[in-house]
Amino acid sequence: MSCKAWIPPAILLTALVLMVGCRHKDFDNVIYAIPRDASGSLYVMEHAGMTHAAERAGMKIYWNGPRGSDDTEQEIELVERAIGQRNAGIVLTPTAAFALDTAIQRALTEKIPVVILGAPIPFPPDPNLTFVLTDLDMSARLTAEHLCNMGETVGEVAVTGIDPVTPGSTTLVSSFEKHLAQCAPALRIVSKVGGAGTIGQAEMTTAKILREHPKLVALFALNSTGTIGGATALRSMHRGGVHLVSTDYTQEQLNLLRRGIVDGLIVSNMRAMGERAVENIAALRRGQPAPAVSVFEPVLITQKNMDSEPIKTLLKMDWRALP
């Protein structure tokens, strides 16, 4: 025979409230970081900066995001989870300009600080919303001037990896066209193509461009897929004299740069940007103001400077907390 103890409803309700409160307490010192690609080299550098800044602020980082760069649904789910847990703040690099608007607004309505990191998205101002951005115009200018400084002032140029949905993509291309026209008016952009899903597709796209434009002297790739696929096409078609520059960064691209297959990488200062994102959230949590917009300059990496101490520091991916 079993006995069941009777517990007054009021006590049960109190216990439930305490349990929920304790659960929220577990997360109120944890910043939820949602990169576009949780394992990508650029975002590992962001993780490093965030972890070190969180250590200084007495906070923690929870790092989770898509294993790729176009999983908007997963980003939405992760933002909703952070809202439900009442995390200290959210650092988000959106995969699309408008798709996460509802989730972001929900977080702001709940007074959870949100930092948009990377490229800007159109969103109404809010005291708990800040932007930590890479200078896209400078990225474009560094690319154009690098081509001009290599002596390419006449010929044809192609741009690959354009994605109108990805924040900053079309802005970067427009700025590149502007700066290229200023430093080399005789360099003409003859092809602008979208991003390929795989390296193989990027290789075929680049090969088609090379066949159609025998006077091509430069390729500007906006992502790693286009860069690696483009490098493969250049080698397989034995097309020397075509300079390849990218505004993305992976270890494989760095190896291609060392071998002279890639001519330059424009890399965002993700470590410093990650640190600033944490500093913004920490300030807002203390009731202090944070800058609405912070802009960080990217860096041009070439064979000449890739082994310098400033570049090694920029690319350092040690995300472990400080001892």
Buried (B, 14 or more C-beta within 10 A) or exposed (E): EEEEEEEEEEEEEEEEEEEEEEEEEEBEBBBBBBBBBBEBBBBBBBBBBBBBBBBEBEBBBBBBBBEBBBBBEBBBBBBBBBBEBBBBBBBBBBBBBEBBBEBBBBBBEEEBBBBBBBBBBEBEEBEBBBBBBBBBBBBBBBBBBBBBEBEBEEBBBBBBBBBEBBBBBBBBBEBBBEBBBEBBEEBBBBBBBBBBEEBEBBBBBBBEBBEEBEEBBBBBBBBBBBBBBBBBBBEEBEBEEBBBBBBBBBEBBBEBBEEEBBBBBBBBBBBBBBBBBBBBBBBBBEEEEBEEEBBBEBBBBBEEEBEEEEBEEBBEBEBEEEE
